[in-house]
Amino acid sequence: MLNHLSLLAADNSNALWLGVFVLVAFFALIFMLVFFRYFGLWIQCVTTRANISLPSLLMMSLRKVSPTIIVRSKIMAVQAGLTRSYPISTKALEAHYLAGGNVPNVIRALVAAHRAGLTDLDWQTAAAIDLAGRDLLDAIRTSVYPKVIDCPDPKRGSSTLSAVAKDGVELKVRARVTVRTNIKQLVGGATEETVIARVGQGIVQAIGSTASYKLVLANPDSISRTVLSEGLEAQTAFEIVSIDIADVDVGENIGARLQADQAEAQVRVAQAKAEEQRAAYTAAEQEMIALIQENRAKVVMAEAAIPMAISQALANGKITLMDYYELRNIQADTKMRDSIAGGEPTTK
């Protein structure tokens, strides 16, 4: 009986030790897998003083963060000396990665700005610019090496600006604007389209205030200086370095054409007024003719009433027969005189 109990106890002890061994082996296997997976990154962090521990690398995977990207970005920042200028913690890199930012691009941009001596850019500003959708590395490159943009933009379908001087002559101008990035206004600043529009507006205004197109052809640099002095880069993400007039062509004489059109319009207005007056005079003439006919009708009616008046006067005894004959003689004499006066003059 005692032997049987001792055998059972030995079996239980062996099973317990076997379970412990299996559990230890399982955790050891997991540790080895994790160790071998992150060992290379951890060694890089130790040798470069990136200050990222092995548990931190494991927690990155659990937080859906790429340890490779974070480690390489942190090593890049440490090796470039960025951490001596401003703190860049591992948590800040992870937070920017989780927010959808491009961590390596931001670090490369900071390295470029640090090497170029641009002190206006720190980690917080760079991360905000990257999350705003701007290509930070390209902006830093443009700040170090200014780029040239055409005004107007040929992609918009027009290759020249059309401006008219005070003498009415059209000038077709093509300018080239050299700009560099303004880091302070990169967030919230207007883009290249705004700069092109403002420069085009300034060129048109400067040419429009010039007395003659000949002055522009003789000294196109004056237009550049005038436009450059207006501060067109305000509230934009760029700083205008120079504005160069690349090409100037003479177009139409807009002033002469407008004067000719105005003269033609005045002629048409005068013709319309003359036609209106002629119509008014014709209407007045017709009215006078109608009035003459009306007066003649009245005269005829009055003449028709004369015999009746004479007969009534004879019947009432107001005139005698001799008076009537004397009246007829007077009428005959008057008709004869009218006939002589209206005929051809007699020769002596």
C-alpha positions in Angstrom: 0.0 0.0 0.0 2.8 2.4 0.9 4.7 1.5 -2.2 1.6 2.3 -4.3 1.1 5.7 -2.7 4.8 6.5 -3.2 4.5 5.6 -6.9 1.4 7.9 -7.3 3.2 10.8 -5.6 6.2 10.3 -7.8 4.0 10.3 -10.9 2.3 13.5 -9.8 5.6 15.2 -9.1 6.9 14.1 -12.5 3.8 15.5 -14.2 4.1 18.8 -12.3 7.7 19.2 -13.3 6.8 18.3 -16.9 4.1 21.0 -17.0 6.5 23.5 -15.6 9.1 22.5 -18.1 6.6 22.8 -21.0 5.4 26.3 -19.7 9.0 27.5 -19.3 9.9 26.2 -22.8 6.8 27.9 -24.3 7.7 31.3 -22.8 11.3 30.7 -23.7 10.3 30.1 -27.3 8.2 33.2 -27.3 11.1 35.2 -25.8 13.5 33.8 -28.4 11.2 34.7 -31.2 10.7 38.2 -29.9 14.4 38.5 -29.2 15.5 37.4 -32.6 12.8 39.6 -34.3 13.8 42.8 -32.5 17.4 41.9 -31.6 18.8 43.7 -34.7 16.8 46.9 -34.1 17.7 46.8 -30.4 21.4 46.4 -31.2 21.2 49.4 -33.5 19.5 51.5 -30.7 22.2 50.5 -28.2 25.1 51.2 -30.5 23.7 54.6 -31.7 22.4 55.7 -28.3 18.8 56.0 -29.7 17.5 55.0 -26.2 14.8 52.6 -27.3 14.5 49.5 -25.1 13.5 46.0 -26.2 10.1 46.1 -24.4 9.4 49.4 -26.1 9.9 47.7 -29.5 7.5 45.0 -28.5 4.9 47.5 -27.3 5.2 49.3 -30.7 4.1 46.2 -32.5 1.1 45.9 -30.1 0.2 49.5 -30.8 0.3 48.9 -34.6 3.4 51.0 -35.0 6.2 50.0 -37.3 9.3 49.6 -35.1 11.6 49.7 -38.1 10.4 53.1 -39.1 10.6 54.6 -35.6 14.0 53.1 -34.9 15.6 54.3 -38.1 14.0 57.8 -37.8 15.2 58.1 -34.2 18.7 56.9 -35.2 18.7 59.4 -38.0 17.7 62.2 -35.6 20.4 61.2 -33.0 23.2 60.8 -35.6 22.4 64.2 -37.2 22.4 65.9 -33.8 18.8 67.0 -33.8 18.2 65.8 -30.3 20.7 68.3 -29.0 18.8 71.2 -30.5 15.3 70.2 -29.4 13.8 67.1 -27.8 12.5 64.4 -30.1 11.1 61.6 -28.0 10.1 58.1 -29.1 6.5 58.7 -28.0 6.4 61.8 -30.2 7.5 59.8 -33.2 5.0 57.1 -32.5 2.2 59.6 -32.1 3.1 61.2 -35.4 3.1 57.8 -37.0 -0.3 56.9 -35.6 -1.7 60.3 -36.8 -0.8 59.3 -40.3 2.3 61.4 -40.7 5.4 60.5 -42.7 8.0 60.2 -39.9 11.1 59.6 -42.0 10.2 62.5 -44.3 9.9 64.8 -41.4 13.2 63.7 -39.9 15.0 64.1 -43.2 13.5 67.6 -43.6 14.7 68.5 -40.1 18.1 67.2 -40.9 18.2 69.3 -44.1 17.0 72.4 -42.2 19.6 71.8 -39.4 22.4 71.4 -41.9 21.3 74.6 -43.8 21.1 76.6 -40.6 17.3 77.1 -40.6 16.5 77.6 -37.0 12.8 78.5 -37.5 11.8 74.8 -37.8 11.5 72.5 -34.8 9.8 69.1 -34.4 6.4 70.5 -33.4 6.2 72.8 -36.4 7.5 70.2 -38.8 5.0 67.6 -37.6 2.2 70.1 -38.0 3.3 71.0 -41.5 3.5 67.3 -42.4 0.0 66.5 -41.0 -1.4 69.5 -42.9 -0.5 67.7 -46.2 2.5 69.8 -47.2 5.6 68.1 -48.6 8.0 69.3 -45.9 11.2 68.0 -47.5 10.4 69.7 -50.8 9.6 72.9 -48.9 13.0 72.7 -47.2 14.7 72.1 -50.5 13.0 75.1 -52.0 14.0 77.2 -49.0 17.7 76.2 -49.5 17.6 76.2 -53.3 15.0 78.7 -54.6 12.9 77.6 -57.6 11.6 79.4 -60.6 8.0 79.5 -61.6 6.5 80.9 -64.8 4.0 83.8 -64.8 1.5 83.1 -66.2 1.5 79.3 -65.8 1.6 77.7 -69.2 -0.4 74.8 -67.9 -3.4 77.1 -67.6 -3.5 77.6 -71.4 -2.0 81.1 -71.6 1.7 81.7 -72.2 1.7 85.5 -71.9 0.1 88.3 -69.9 -1.8 91.0 -71.8 -1.4 94.6 -70.5 -2.2 98.0 -72.0 -0.1 101.1 -71.5 -1.6 104.6 -71.2 -1.0 105.3 -74.9 -3.3 102.3 -75.8 -0.7 99.9 -77.1 -1.0 96.3 -75.9 2.1 94.5 -74.5 2.3 90.7 -74.1 4.6 89.9 -71.2 6.1 86.6 -69.8 7.8 86.8 -66.5 9.8 84.3 -64.3 9.4 84.5 -60.6 12.1 83.1 -58.3 10.7 82.0 -54.9 11.8 80.2 -51.8 9.8 78.7 -49.0 8.9 80.8 -46.0 8.9 78.3 -43.2 7.1 80.6 -40.8 4.1 80.9 -43.1 4.1 77.4 -44.5 1.1 76.5 -42.4 -1.9 78.6 -43.6 0.1 80.3 -46.3 -1.2 80.6 -49.9 0.3 78.4 -52.6 2.0 79.0 -55.9 -1.2 79.8 -57.7 -1.7 82.9 -55.4 1.8 84.1 -56.1 1.4 83.7 -59.8 -1.9 85.6 -59.7 -0.5 88.4 -57.6 2.6 88.8 -59.8 0.4 88.9 -62.9 -1.9 91.5 -61.4 1.1 93.6 -60.4 2.7 93.5 -63.9 -0.6 94.5 -65.6 -1.0 97.3 -63.1 2.6 98.5 -63.5 2.3 98.5 -67.3 -1.1 100.2 -67.2 0.4 103.1 -65.2 3.2 103.6 -67.7 2.9 106.6 -70.1 4.1 104.8 -73.2 4.8 101.2 -74.2 8.2 102.4 -75.4 9.3 103.0 -71.8 8.5 99.4 -71.0 10.5 98.1 -74.0 13.4 100.4 -73.1 13.5 99.5 -69.4 11.6 96.3 -68.5 13.5 96.1 -65.3 11.5 99.1 -63.9 8.4 96.9 -64.1 10.1 94.2 -62.1 11.2 96.6 -59.4 7.8 98.2 -59.2 6.1 94.8 -58.8 8.7 93.5 -56.4 8.3 96.5 -54.1 4.5 95.8 -53.6 5.1 93.0 -51.1 3.1 90.4 -53.1 4.3 87.5 -50.9 2.2 88.6 -47.9 0.2 85.7 -46.4 1.8 83.2 -48.8 4.1 80.2 -48.1 6.8 81.8 -50.3 9.2 84.6 -50.3 9.8 86.3 -53.7 13.5 86.6 -54.4 13.3 88.2 -57.8 10.9 88.9 -60.7 12.4 88.9 -64.1 10.7 89.9 -67.4 11.6 87.1 -69.7 9.8 88.3 -72.9 7.9 91.4 -74.1 6.0 91.5 -77.4 4.0 94.4 -78.8 0.4 93.6 -79.6 -2.5 95.6 -81.0 -3.1 99.3 -80.6 -6.1 98.9 -78.3 -6.5 102.7 -77.8 -6.7 103.4 -81.6 -9.2 100.6 -82.1 -11.3 101.8 -79.2 -11.3 105.3 -80.6 -12.3 104.1 -84.0 -15.1 102.1 -82.5 -16.2 105.1 -80.4 -16.2 107.3 -83.5 -18.2 104.8 -85.4 -20.7 104.6 -82.6 -20.9 108.4 -82.5 -21.6 108.4 -86.3 -24.4 105.9 -85.8 -25.8 108.0 -83.0 -25.7 111.1 -85.2 -27.3 109.3 -88.1 -30.1 108.1 -85.8 -30.7 111.6 -84.5 -30.8 113.0 -88.0 -33.2 110.3 -89.1 -35.3 111.2 -86.1 -35.3 114.9 -87.0 -36.1 114.1 -90.6 -39.1 112.0 -89.5 -40.2 114.8 -87.2 -40.0 117.4 -90.0 -41.8 115.1 -92.5 -44.6 114.6 -89.9 -44.8 118.4 -89.4 -44.9 119.0 -93.1 -47.8 116.5 -93.5 -49.6 118.2 -90.6 -49.2 121.6 -92.3 -50.4 120.2 -95.6 -53.5 118.8 -93.8 -54.0 122.2 -92.1 -53.8 124.0 -95.5 -56.4 121.6 -96.9 -58.6 122.2 -93.9 -58.3 126.0 -94.3 -59.0 125.8 -98.0 -62.1 123.8 -97.2 -63.2 126.5 -94.8 -62.6 129.2 -97.5 -64.7 127.3 -99.9 -67.4 126.9 -97.4 -67.2 130.6 -96.7 -67.4 131.5 -100.4 -70.3 129.2 -100.8 -72.2 131.1 -98.1 -71.7 134.5 -99.9 -74.5 134.1 -102.5 -76.9 133.1 -99.9 -76.0 136.1 -97.8 -76.4 138.4 -100.8 -79.8 137.0 -101.7 -80.9 137.4 -98.1 -79.7 141.0 -98.2 -81.6 141.7 -101.4 -84.7 140.1 -100.1 -84.5 142.1 -96.9 -83.8 145.3 -98.8 -80.5 146.0 -97.1 -78.8 146.4 -100.5 -80.2 147.4 -103.8 -79.7 146.0 -107.2 -77.3 148.8 -108.1 -75.2 147.9 -105.0 -75.1 144.3 -106.2 -73.9 145.3 -109.7 -71.3 147.6 -108.2 -70.1 144.7 -106.0 -69.9 142.5 -109.2 -67.9 145.2 -111.0 -65.5 145.4 -108.0 -65.1 141.6 -108.1 -64.5 141.5 -111.8 -61.9 144.4 -111.5 -60.2 142.5 -108.7 -60.0 139.3 -110.7 -58.6 141.2 -113.7 -56.0 142.8 -111.6 -55.0 139.4 -110.1 -54.9 137.9 -113.6 -52.6 140.7 -114.8 -50.4 140.4 -111.7 -50.0 136.6 -112.1 -49.3 136.7 -115.9 -46.2 137.5 -117.9 -45.2 141.2 -117.8 -46.1 143.2 -120.8 -43.4 144.9 -123.0 -43.5 148.6 -123.5 
